[in-house]
Amino acid sequence: MSPSQLEFRPRSRWWARHFGPWRLERSAVRDVYPGRLHPFYSWGRVNFLAQENMPWTFLAEWPEGVLGAAKELGYPVRFDTRIWPPASPG
């Protein structure tokens, strides 16, 4: 992540050699917001919505850190969506 663009690539080094990286220019980013937890891993999603409503997802162990870094770099971050599910009543 830089002030001018986001760069996405597969987590696996093997896949990264063959696919990507994909770049999203800062001017195309409309919204950045937290998403739900990954169904199989304890990682959270950070969603980057492009102007043409194309969603880009970044998986992070600490999504709050990614959101904070994006905010510092000038991306339009929205913190109002809950990252973690609410505690069950009981």
N, CA, C and O of each residue as an XYZ file, in Angstrom:
360
protein
N       0.848     -1.160      0.000
C       0.000      0.000      0.000
C       0.905      1.238      0.000
O       1.850      1.343      0.781
N       0.588      2.152     -0.886
C       1.322      3.419     -0.942
C       0.301      4.542     -1.147
O      -0.866      4.262     -1.421
N       0.713      5.797     -1.021
C      -0.240      6.890     -1.235
C      -0.811      6.931     -2.656
O      -1.871      7.519     -2.874
N      -0.132      6.321     -3.615
C      -0.593      6.406     -4.999
C      -1.321      5.164     -5.508
O      -2.097      5.255     -6.459
N      -1.083      3.999     -4.887
C      -1.722      2.776     -5.379
C      -1.697      1.661     -4.338
O      -0.922      1.682     -3.382
N      -2.572      0.694     -4.563
C      -2.584     -0.543     -3.783
C      -2.066     -1.637     -4.694
O      -2.325     -1.621     -5.898
N      -1.343     -2.576     -4.134
C      -0.849     -3.689     -4.924
C      -1.281     -4.975     -4.235
O      -0.976     -5.199     -3.064
N      -1.995     -5.818     -4.976
C      -2.481     -7.092     -4.462
C      -1.734     -8.212     -5.163
O      -1.492     -8.153     -6.368
N      -1.373     -9.225     -4.402
C      -0.757    -10.418     -4.988
C      -1.133    -11.621     -4.143
O      -1.459    -11.476     -2.965
N      -1.091    -12.810     -4.735
C      -1.427    -14.014     -3.966
C      -0.469    -14.213     -2.794
O       0.704    -13.843     -2.852
N      -0.987    -14.790     -1.765
C      -0.185    -15.046     -0.564
C       0.898    -16.092     -0.828
O       2.017    -15.978     -0.328
N       0.562    -17.090     -1.602
C       1.511    -18.155     -1.920
C       2.589    -17.636     -2.870
O       2.272    -16.983     -3.864
N       3.837    -17.915     -2.582
C       4.926    -17.469     -3.474
C       4.820    -18.117     -4.846
O       5.112    -17.482     -5.860
N       4.402    -19.384     -4.882
C       4.270    -20.059     -6.170
C       3.221    -19.364     -7.020
O       3.468    -19.061     -8.187
N       2.046    -19.108     -6.441
C       0.990    -18.423     -7.180
C       1.429    -17.017     -7.565
O       1.124    -16.546     -8.661
N       2.151    -16.342     -6.656
C       2.588    -14.970     -6.928
C       3.555    -14.900     -8.106
O       3.598    -13.892     -8.811
N       4.327    -15.957     -8.326
C       5.231    -15.966     -9.483
C       4.473    -16.044    -10.793
O       4.956    -15.575    -11.824
N       3.287    -16.636    -10.757
C       2.535    -16.875    -11.990
C       1.361    -15.917    -12.199
O       0.921    -15.706    -13.329
N       0.863    -15.345    -11.118
C      -0.314    -14.470    -11.200
C      -0.066    -13.179    -10.434
O       0.516    -13.190     -9.349
N      -0.508    -12.086    -10.999
C      -0.405    -10.803    -10.313
C       0.956    -10.185    -10.548
O       1.731    -10.714    -11.345
N       1.267     -9.118     -9.905
C       0.400     -8.397     -8.982
C      -0.657     -7.582     -9.723
O      -0.509     -7.253    -10.900
N      -1.721     -7.270     -9.001
C      -2.776     -6.422     -9.524
C      -2.694     -5.102     -8.795
O      -2.524     -5.062     -7.576
N      -2.816     -4.028     -9.540
C      -2.693     -2.699     -8.942
C      -4.006     -1.934     -9.063
O      -4.709     -2.006    -10.071
N      -4.301     -1.210     -8.010
C      -5.482     -0.367     -7.974
C      -5.015      1.040     -7.627
O      -4.470      1.273     -6.548
N      -5.229      1.965     -8.539
C      -4.796      3.343     -8.324
C      -5.603      3.985     -7.209
O      -6.788      3.695     -7.046
N      -4.967      4.850     -6.448
C      -5.609      5.526     -5.319
C      -6.842      6.305     -5.774
O      -7.849      6.339     -5.067
N      -6.770      6.921     -6.935
C      -7.892      7.724     -7.434
C      -9.131      6.874     -7.721
O     -10.239      7.409     -7.780
N      -8.966      5.574     -7.899
C     -10.087      4.686     -8.179
C     -10.729      4.123     -6.911
O     -11.797      3.516     -6.982
N     -10.093      4.315     -5.750
C     -10.627      3.763     -4.500
C     -11.715      4.687     -3.970
O     -11.468      5.857     -3.680
N     -12.920      4.144     -3.849
C     -14.079      4.906     -3.404
C     -14.327      4.772     -1.907
O     -14.761      5.719     -1.252
N     -14.044      3.580     -1.372
C     -14.361      3.306      0.020
C     -13.472      2.178      0.532
O     -13.165      1.235     -0.198
N     -13.064      2.285      1.793
C     -12.290      1.233      2.462
C     -13.023      0.952      3.762
O     -13.279      1.868      4.543
N     -13.364     -0.314      4.000
C     -14.132     -0.645      5.198
C     -13.833     -2.081      5.638
O     -13.442     -2.918      4.824
N     -14.022     -2.356      6.932
C     -13.771     -3.706      7.441
C     -14.858     -4.668      6.992
O     -16.017     -4.287      6.824
N     -14.468     -5.907      6.804
C     -15.421     -6.941      6.426
C     -15.534     -7.997      7.508
O     -15.054     -7.816      8.627
N     -16.168     -9.090      7.162
C     -16.355    -10.188      8.108
C     -15.083    -11.001      8.250
O     -14.165    -10.909      7.435
N     -15.055    -11.791      9.298
C     -13.947    -12.727      9.464
C     -13.986    -13.771      8.361
O     -15.055    -14.106      7.851
N     -12.829    -14.278      7.997
C     -12.753    -15.347      7.008
C     -13.406    -16.591      7.607
O     -13.214    -16.856      8.794
N     -14.172    -17.366      6.832
C     -14.882    -18.516      7.406
C     -13.974    -19.638      7.912
O     -14.387    -20.409      8.779
N     -12.761    -19.748      7.398
C     -11.892    -20.855      7.802
C     -10.675    -20.418      8.605
O     -10.061    -21.241      9.285
N     -10.321    -19.165      8.542
C      -9.136    -18.654      9.229
C      -9.554    -17.566     10.201
O     -10.668    -17.049     10.116
N      -8.687    -17.222     11.104
C      -9.001    -16.165     12.066
C      -8.641    -14.777     11.520
O      -8.588    -13.806     12.273
N      -8.401    -14.693     10.246
C      -8.021    -13.418      9.639
C      -9.282    -12.637      9.281
O     -10.319    -13.215      8.957
N      -9.170    -11.309      9.347
C     -10.282    -10.453      8.977
C     -10.088     -9.876      7.591
O      -8.973     -9.833      7.072
N     -11.181     -9.435      7.001
C     -11.135     -8.853      5.662
C     -11.141     -7.334      5.739
O     -11.808     -6.740      6.586
N     -10.401     -6.732      4.857
C     -10.467     -5.288      4.646
C     -10.884     -5.121      3.192
O     -10.201     -5.594      2.284
N     -11.997     -4.453      2.978
C     -12.548     -4.298      1.635
C     -12.185     -2.940      1.058
O     -12.326     -1.908      1.714
N     -11.717     -2.961     -0.176
C     -11.421     -1.748     -0.932
C     -12.395     -1.739     -2.099
O     -12.367     -2.632     -2.946
N     -13.252     -0.734     -2.140
C     -14.262     -0.653     -3.190
C     -13.809      0.366     -4.225
O     -13.569      1.531     -3.907
N     -13.694     -0.090     -5.468
C     -13.275      0.792     -6.560
C     -14.484      1.531     -7.116
O     -15.626      1.172     -6.831
N     -14.230      2.551     -7.901
C     -15.312      3.387     -8.428
C     -16.318      2.604     -9.254
O     -17.505      2.929     -9.229
N     -15.896      1.609     -9.967
C     -16.825      0.828    -10.781
C     -17.467     -0.298     -9.971
O     -17.930     -1.290    -10.533
N     -17.491     -0.131     -8.625
C     -18.062     -1.104     -7.684
C     -17.363     -2.458     -7.734
O     -17.964     -3.482     -7.410
N     -16.125     -2.464     -8.130
C     -15.314     -3.677     -8.132
C     -14.718     -3.841     -6.739
O     -13.917     -3.007     -6.318
N     -15.088     -4.897     -6.011
C     -14.545     -5.077     -4.664
C     -13.188     -5.776     -4.691
O     -13.003     -6.755     -5.414
N     -12.261     -5.279     -3.916
C     -10.960     -5.893     -3.714
C     -10.886     -6.239     -2.238
O     -11.287     -5.430     -1.401
N     -10.387     -7.413     -1.898
C     -10.340     -7.834     -0.508
C      -8.918     -8.150     -0.095
O      -8.174     -8.815     -0.816
N      -8.560     -7.663      1.073
C      -7.245     -7.900      1.651
C      -7.467     -8.642      2.953
O      -8.167     -8.144      3.834
N      -6.875     -9.842      3.093
C      -6.974    -10.590      4.343
C      -5.834    -10.188      5.260
O      -4.679    -10.123      4.838
N      -6.159     -9.918      6.515
C      -5.145     -9.467      7.462
C      -5.380    -10.084      8.832
O      -6.518    -10.247      9.273
N      -4.293    -10.419      9.487
C      -4.398    -10.931     10.847
C      -4.886     -9.832     11.785
O      -5.629    -10.098     12.730
N      -4.465     -8.600     11.521
C      -4.870     -7.432     12.302
C      -5.494     -6.399     11.369
O      -4.817     -5.452     10.971
N      -6.770     -6.559     11.010
C      -7.395     -5.642     10.055
C      -7.420     -4.190     10.525
O      -7.395     -3.276      9.700
N      -7.468     -3.966     11.839
C      -7.470     -2.592     12.341
C      -6.187     -1.864     11.943
O      -6.217     -0.669     11.650
N      -5.066     -2.578     11.934
C      -3.793     -1.984     11.520
C      -3.791     -1.596     10.053
O      -3.256     -0.551      9.684
N      -4.387     -2.434      9.214
C      -4.473     -2.132      7.782
C      -5.369     -0.915      7.566
O      -5.044     -0.034      6.769
N      -6.499     -0.865      8.279
C      -7.397      0.279      8.162
C      -6.711      1.566      8.625
O      -6.848      2.611      7.989
N      -5.979      1.484      9.726
C      -5.261      2.658     10.234
C      -4.200      3.140      9.265
O      -4.047      4.344      9.055
N      -3.456      2.197      8.667
C      -2.419      2.563      7.693
C      -3.042      3.198      6.455
O      -2.511      4.169      5.916
N      -4.173      2.644      6.004
C      -4.860      3.216      4.837
C      -5.343      4.629      5.143
O      -5.251      5.514      4.292
N      -5.852      4.847      6.341
C      -6.318      6.182      6.753
C      -5.159      7.181      6.754
O      -5.301      8.307      6.279
N      -4.010      6.758      7.293
C      -2.836      7.633      7.325
C      -2.343      7.994      5.923
O      -1.804      9.081      5.712
N      -2.529      7.075      4.962
C      -2.084      7.325      3.593
C      -3.115      8.114      2.781
O      -2.884      8.412      1.610
N      -4.251      8.453      3.398
C      -5.231      9.299      2.722
C      -6.357      8.562      2.026
O      -7.098      9.175      1.257
N      -6.513      7.274      2.268
C      -7.614      6.526      1.659
C      -8.906      6.814      2.420
O      -8.856      7.098      3.616
N     -10.065      6.746      1.755
C     -11.351      7.029      2.417
C     -11.807      5.845      3.277
O     -12.569      4.993      2.820
N     -11.338      5.804      4.511
C     -11.604      4.668      5.404
C     -12.862      4.929      6.216
O     -13.087      6.035      6.707
N     -13.672      3.892      6.347
C     -14.888      3.934      7.149
C     -14.741      2.879      8.244
O     -14.613      1.692      7.941
N     -14.757      3.287      9.491
C     -14.583      2.366     10.612
C     -15.912      1.922     11.214
O     -15.909      1.163     12.183
N     -17.043      2.364     10.678
C     -18.323      2.129     11.336
C     -18.859      0.704     11.211
O     -19.824      0.361     11.895
N     -18.279     -0.120     10.378
C     -18.697     -1.510     10.263
C     -17.915     -2.330     11.279
O     -16.699     -2.179     11.402
N     -18.600     -3.182     11.994
C     -17.926     -4.016     12.993
C     -17.092     -5.089     12.299
O     -17.542     -5.718     11.341
N     -15.883     -5.288     12.792
C     -15.015     -6.328     12.259
C     -15.327     -7.658     12.930
O     -15.464     -8.687     12.269
N     -15.434     -7.622     14.210
C     -15.651     -8.868     14.966
C     -17.133     -9.040     15.211
O     -17.838     -8.052     15.417
N     -17.631    -10.282     15.195
C     -19.045    -10.499     15.456
C     -19.374    -10.122     16.904
O     -18.521    -10.263     17.780
N     -20.588     -9.647     17.170
C     -20.943     -9.277     18.533
C     -20.972    -10.512     19.440
O     -21.216    -11.630     18.986
N     -20.727    -10.290     20.689
C     -20.745    -11.391     21.660
C     -22.169    -11.927     21.765
O     -23.135    -11.167     21.710
N     -22.285    -13.232     21.915
C     -23.601    -13.833     22.032
C     -24.165    -13.563     23.426
O     -23.427    -13.594     24.411
N     -25.467    -13.299     23.512
C     -26.057    -13.028     24.827
C     -26.042    -14.289     25.672
O     -26.229    -15.399     25.174
N     -25.823    -14.097     26.907
C     -25.874    -15.326     27.664
C     -25.378    -15.259     29.000
O     -25.386    -16.263     29.713
